[in-house]
Amino acid sequence: MSWQLQRRLKKWLADETGTIIKDWGGKIPIALVYPNRYFLGMSNLGFQTVYHRLNQMDNVVCERVFLPESEDMTAARSGTGPLSVESQRPLADFSIVAFSVAFENDYANIVHLLQLGKLNPYSSRRRQHEPLVVSEGQLISFEPLTDIPAKIPVRTAAIEAEGPTVSTVVTPHTEFANTVLVEIGRGCGRGCRFCAAGFVYRPVRHQQGEKVVQAALDSSPAGRKIGLLSSAVSDHPDIDAICLQLRQTGARLSVSSLRADSVTPAMLEALRESGLRTVAIAPEAGSERLRQAINKNLTEEQILNAVTAVIGSGILNLRLYFMIGLPTETEEDIEAIIQLVKRVKHEQLVIGRGQKRLGTVTLSVSSFVPKPFTPFQWVPFSDLSILKRRIKKLRRGLGAVANVRVHADVPRWAYTQALLARGDRRLAPLLATVAQEKGNWSKSFKTVNVNPEFYVSRQREREELFPWDFIDHGVKKDYLWHEYQQALEGEMTDSCEPEVCERCGVC
């Protein structure tokens, strides 16, 4: 039945541009595995970058492997398991099987893929001739098993010297169909206390505007869509010039989301000319009090000014990102989301009527998940019943407002993400059981002797040793604790300035 899976892989190959095909002779074969579907994996610029960098090595051949599509799963189980895209080889043929993991909820898929490939999920039970399995990243102390440092310092990429990271493979079968993704910066100096990227990737680094434009043009034909990526696209100091120069070449631009306090008319004009119909803004919280607690330094006036600028530019549809279950959140903060959205809708109606066109406002509501290496790594995940009740409150409060839609994630999945985000190796039997039970987490919780509440719902003490504490990102743990206390007091911290600031420890 492997011909069915091979046929799909060959179809993907035929639709791609930029695929790297190398002869295996005398080379180390590496299977780079994204533990989810092709559509999601090929939308990930980090995954594409690792694929490109590995294949730049003369003694390495790197091929991509994804979780088989649901209709191909029977063939994968009955045959040789998942196959690589480039040469349709099974995992067992490779010397190294390396996983690139973007989301905690994909952890169980790692186990599933290994089992499909007839490889034991437990390293101690794999035989010597089987591939080396590599992945990214109990408890009293850490002790190195060999001659390595007790704490592993993270290497910070000198992206300014290396030039922008761009898509290697372009395909219509992704979230960003036929779009060349260009990373214009890494890290964020804003210091939002919930954001792992803002602390893990410090200090903030921006690519030179000229290099961004040149990399985009070198990687795409005239008129192709270009997606500009960074933690805060509109914070780039050269963003107006980048947009203007790319538009002059006929390129069509898109961005993930914009900071409400750094939106510029020139950037909005370039996005409108590119045919962008929706702009995303992330207030995160409804009340100014809660935005101060999470260090989201945005006033309501700034949010409404950004809305006016976006709609006034001719982009009529808005997507607003909010979180619920944030530390110190109250029912009044949920009501504040409703009132803020109503004011945003009012601004949209006033301007839209003048243009004789009306747009929509879409809320994307997610449950807050405490993440490692952030000031909120000590806090518990919110109670599921509270999260469900607050989602219902948002739906009731905005249900009667015309052209306002509320999309909310499922709190139970956020609970699972919180478990995996802060769990340790004692969760290995749970992941193995989830794979065995075909993704049935509820049944697996009942089967395995693991108390998820210990990881999810427990308030941590200041001196607790975390499973990730052997990784040194440069940010001092005492600084993160100080920021947590600042949050409880509702105090904000200024944005970091790498040239003059040394408070967090990275610089």
Buried (B, 14 or more C-beta within 10 A) or exposed (E): EBEBBBEBBEEBBEEBEBBBEBEEEEBBBBBBBBBBBBBBBBBBBEBBBBBBEBBEEEEBBBBBBBBBBEEBBEBBEEBBBBBBBBBBBBBBBBBBBBBBBBBBBBBBBBBBBBBBBEBBBEEEEBEEEBBEBEEEEEEEEEEEEEEEEEEEEBEBEEBBEEBBBBBBBBBEBBEBEBBBBBBBBBBBBBBBBBBBBBBBBBBBBBBBBEBBBBBBBEBBEEEBBBBBBBBBBBBBEBBBBBBBBBBEBEBBBBBBBBBBBBBBEBBBBBBBBBEBEBBBBBBBBBBBBBBBBBBBBBEBEBBBBBBBBBBBBBBBBBBBBBBBBBBBBEEEBBBBBBEBBBBBBEBBBEBBEEEEEBBBBBBBBBBBBBBBBBBBBBBBBBEBEBBBEBBEBBEEBBEEBEBBEBEBBEBBBBBBBBBBBBBEEBBBBBBBBBBBBEEEBEBBBEBBEBEBEEBBBBEBEEEEEBBBBBBBBBBBBEBBBBBBEBBEEBEBBEBBEBEEBEBBBBB
